[in-house]
């Protein structure tokens, strides 16, 4: 089920930062659309229609209008309103460039190491393997929300007059989320946090980056061998550079992570999650195995959410274990009823839908193979001129190139359409070799 919505991850922009401040008018405007956004499930399967099923949400207004922090050297500094936005704009701009370690061959054939400063958005046109535009900055947002029963416990603790006891616990939860995130994503550091209390689920935006200033000693070094097995022939110079560790989620996606959270709550309550969730349970573990095989590691998003859920449950129980049991029981009843009514989970595919997916996969693979050989053919000297001299061959080449183009990203196409409507002159069409 496709969507243009960024889900729980997003790259920083002026608007996304403004949205990160709960009191900002842009956040208030987006919140009015939250009911529609809840209908979007980030999952590549046909999901159950829950449009007429009540949401297990919570009223967290007792916590206030949301707080924001800047993170420096491991310390979180509470920062208010426009000061936070201004600081975030500076961070976002600073993280638009980094230094990349590279190699060059000297005139006498030796291989030299050098560090080249480059933009994060290092190309305007999509490359052959690009599905969307390169981001402007390395600053990204990862939203971590609490499990619905945990948000409900927070609401009830406040209503029971225990807000003062709760706030230190939320501070500990906030710091633990940072620790878990940075452990799961080596090289990425949380730079800022934004608390949100108006969506029905308590959540924190974690703004993170993988650009860090370090001192290297191999600038201009002469080496032999490949990365990971290099031998330095001539020592290099010391130099301060800004290296970048890109963000890789290596996960199953937001939708599957939500399904896994259902499983976790059911099993915590001692229920048989497989029998309750049915097809969704089966699909969940198929996707987990697929992610493990593809990435060579356990899904990072599941590790993050499971770690957070376990820690939050433990901390809230120090305040009122009986209340946690009561609310979890209510949440599990909501899950059981939702799956029983077909309002939660994933719809089972019909035989026709399965065949259609298989056929689409086969066609995508075929397009990729044809595109590869077409690129080779077009590199033959003079072949393009020969084809273009024959109208029939020229038309067939154009048809073939159209057929083997990768599927277009809806978000990119929407931006192109918006640019055209504003009178922006479109980029010149690349030649056939580049277009492939």
N, C-alpha and C positions, 0 to 999 in steps of 0.2 A: 504494500500500500504506500504509494509515493506521496511525498509532501515537500514543499519548499521550506517548511519551518525548520529552524536550526536545532530544535530540541534542547537538550541540556548542554550542548557545546556550541560555542560561537566565537568568531574573531572580533576583537575590539574595534569599534568605530565610534564616531561622535554620538550617534543615536543609541548604540548599545550601552555606552557608558552613562548617558543621561538616564536611560531606563534603569540602570543599576542603582540609582538613588530613588528610593521608594516615594519620596515626597515630590519628586520632579513631575511636571505636568505630563511629560511623555510617558512616564510609568503609569500615571493615573489613566491616561488615554488607552494604553495597551491593556490595562487591567479590565477595562470595560468590555474588551473583546475576549476575556479569558474563557468565558463559557464556550465560545466557538473553538478556541484553541484546544480545549480539553477533549474535543471530539477527534482531534488528530492523534493517531497512535503511530509512533515511529517504529514500524515493524513491516518487513516485506512479506506479509501474509494477510489474507482477508480476515479482519478481526470481527468479533461479535459487535452488533449494534447496541450500544449502551445508552443511546440518546434519551430513553425514557426510564433509565435506571438511576435511582438517587445516588449522588456522590457521597462517599465517606469523607467529608471535609470537616474542617474545624474552624472555629472563630478565634483567631489569635490576636485580635485587636488589643487585648489587655497587655500585650508586650510593647505597644507603642507603634510608631510608624516606620520601624526599621532603622538599623544602625549600619555604619560603614567604618571600615578600618583600613589603614595602610600597614603593610608588613615590611619591616626593615630589620635585617640581621636577626630574624627569628622573633622579633617583638611586634605585637600588634598594637597600633596606635589608633584609638578612636578618633575619627575625623568627620566633621560635620559638613553637610550640604555642599555648597559651591566650592569650598576648599578641597573636598574630596574629588569633585569633578575636575577641577583645575589640575590637581596632582595627577589624576589618571590620564588626562590629555597629554601631560608632559611625559609620563611613562610610555604611553602608546607611541608618541612621536619618537622618543629615544630608541624604541625597539623596532624601528623600521629598517635598520641596517645592522650588519654583523660582518665578521671577518671569516672567510672560508679558507681552510688549509688546502693548498693546491700544489701542483707540480709543473715545472716547465723544463724544457730541454735547452741547454745552453748551446752556443755555436760549436763547441768542441764535443758535443754529444753527451755531456753529463746531465744527470737529473738533479734539479735544485728544488728545494721546498720554499714556498712563499705563501704569504697570507694576503688575500685580496679582499678589500672592503666591497660589499655588495648590498643591494637592496633586498629585503625579504620578498617584495614583489619584483622579481628579476625578469619577468616577461609580461608583455601586454597580451600577446596572442596565445591562445591555448596550444600546448604542445600535443604530440601524437597520443600521449598517454594521459593527458590532463582531462579531467571531467568537469572542472570548474576553475574559475580564475584564481590566480595566486593571491594570498592575503596581503594586505598593505603592511601589517605589523605582526610581530611574533606574540604580542599580548593576546591571550585567549581566555575565554570564560568557560568554566565547568560548573554547572549548577548541581548541588547535592541537596536533595530534599529528604525529609524524614519519612519513614514509613507512616501511613495514615493513622495507625493506632497510636504511634508515638506522638504525633502532632495533637491528637485528641487528648492524650494524657497531659500534655503541656497546657492545653486549654482548661482542663478540669483542675489542675493544680493552681492555676491563677485564680479561678473562680472560688477555690477553697481557701483563698487567702495566703497562698504559699509562694507568691512571686519572688519575695526576697530570698527564699531558699532555692528557688529555681534558677535565678540569674547566674550564680556561680557555676552551676551544673552546665548551663548553656555555654559559658566561657570555656569550660573544659572540653565540651563537645566540639566547639569551634576549633580549638587547638589540636584536638585529636584528628579531626577531618583533614587539617593541613598535613599532619604527620603521615597519615595513611596515604593521602594523595601523592605526596612527594616520595614516599617509599615505593609506591606502585609505578610511578612515572619518574625514573631516575633522570636527573639533569634538569627537570622542570621545578621551578620555585614559585610558590604562591606569593604574589606581590600585593594583593589587595583582597578585601572581602566585603560583600554586601549582604545584609540580612533583609529578608522579605517575609512579611507577616500577613499579607493581604490576599493570598491565592487559595487559601483553604488548607495548605500544607506548609509547614515551616520549612524554609530552605535558605541556603547560603550560596551566593555566587562566589566562586573562587577564580580570581583573575591571575593567570600564571604565565610564566615566560621561561624559555630555555636559553636565553642569551646571558652570558656571564663573562666578565672581564677576568682573564687569566694571564699568567706570565709563562710564555713558551721560550724554549731555548734552542729551537731548531730552525729559526728564520734564516733563510739563505743557506741552509745546510746542503751539502752534496750527499746524495744517498744512492743506494742500489736496492733492488728488491721491491716487492709490492707492499701495500698497506697491511699492517699486522705482522709483516715479516721483513721489515726494512733494516738495512745496515747502514749506519752513518759512516761515510768515507771522510768527510770534512765537517768539523763541528760548526754549528750555526751560531747565530747571535740571539741574545735575550730580547724579547719584545712583548709588550702588553697588547693583547688582542681580545676581541669580543667573539668568543666561539658560541655556536648555537646548537642546542639539542632540540630537534623538532618534536612536535607532539604526535604521538601515535597511540590511539586508543586501544587497538588490538582487542576489540570486544565483540559482543553479540548485538549491541545497539540498545537504545533506550527502551524500545518496546519489549524486547526479550528480557531485558533486565527487570522491567516491571513485572513480567510474568514470573521471573525467578523470585521476586520479592513476595508474590502471592504464595509460591511454593514454600518459602521460608517461614512465613507467618503460619501457614497451615501445619507445617511440621513442628514448629515451636509449640503449637497447641496440642500436639500429639495426634493429629489427623493424618489420614492416608491421602497425601496430596495427589498422587497419581490417579487414584480412583475418582477424586473430586474434580480435578482439572481435565482429565481425559486427553483429548487430542493436543491441547496446549502443552501439557506435560511432555508428551512425546516430541513435539516440535522443538520445545526448549532444549532438550538434550541433544537433538540432532544438530541444532545451531551451535551448541557448546562444543561438540566434537568437531564441527566444521571449522570453528574459530581456532581451536587448539591445533588442528592440522595445518591450517593456513598460516598461523602466526608463530607456531613453535613454542607457545606458552599458554598458560591459563588465561581466559578472558579478563582483561584488566578492569573493565567496568563492573563485572560481577564481583571481583575481589574487593573493589572499592565499596560498593553498596552493601555487600555482606559484612565487611568490616565495620562500616558505619552503623548498620542496624544492630550488630552485636554490642558495640560499645554504648550506643544510645540506650538500648534496653537495660544494660547493666547499670548505667548511671541513673536513669529514672527510677529504677527499683530501689536505689538507696534512699529515695524520698518517700515512695509509697508502692510497695510491691503488690499489695492487694488491688490497688487501683489499676496498675499495669496489667494484672491478670484479667480483671473485669473488662477493661477496654479491648484487650486483645481478643477476648472471647467474643465481644460484639463485632469486632472487625472480621473475625473468622466466620461468624454467622453471615455477615454481609457477603463475604467471598463465596461461601457455600451456596447461598441463595442465588447469587449472580451467575455462577457456573451452572447451577441446576436449571435456571431459567434461560440459559443461552445468552445472557447479557454480558458476560465476561469471557475472556479467552480468545481462542482462534477457531474460526469456522473450518470444518473439514472440507478439503477440496473434492470436487466431483471428479470423475474420471476424465471428463472433457477438459477441466481446468488443469489437471495434472499433465495431460497430453499437450495442452497449449504451452505450458511452462517449459516442458521438455523440448518442444519444437522451437521455441524462442531461443533457448540455450544453444541448440544445435545451429540455428541461423546466425547467432552472434559469433559462435566459433568459426563458422564458415566465412563470415564477413571478415574476421580478423585474418584468416589464412589468405584469402583473396587479396586483401589490402596489402599484406606483406609482399606477395609475389608481384602485385601491380607496382609497388614501389621499386622493386628490383628491375622490372622491365623498363620503367621510365628512366632509370639511370643508364641504360644502354645509350651510348653516344649516337645522336641523330634520330633516335626512335620517336621522340616527341614531335620533331619536325615532320617526319614521315607520316605519322598519324594525322597531324593537323593539315597535311596537304590533301587528305582524302576526306570529303565531307561525311561519308557514311562511317568511316572509322572514327572520325572526330566525334560524331554524335554518339556512337556506341561507347567511346571512352568516357564521355560526360555522363552517360547513363550509368555506366559501371561505377564511376567514382561516387555518384549520388547514392547508389545502392549500398556501397560498402562503408559509407561514413558512419562513425560511431553515433549512438543515440545521443540526441541533444539534451543538455541539462536544462530543465524547465526554468531554473533560476537565472541562468545565463541568458536564455532567450527572452525572459521577462525584462531583464536589464537592457538588452538590445532594443526591444520594442519601446521601452520608456525613453531611451536616448533618441530614437527616431521621432517619437512624438514631440520631443522638445526641440527638434530641428538640428540635432547633432549629426554631423556628417559621418556616415559609416566608414569603417576602415576599408581600404582597397582589398579586393579579393586576392588571396595569395595565388601563386602559380600552382599548377597541379602537383608538383613534387612536394612543395611545402604544405599544401592543403591536406595531403594524405596524412 
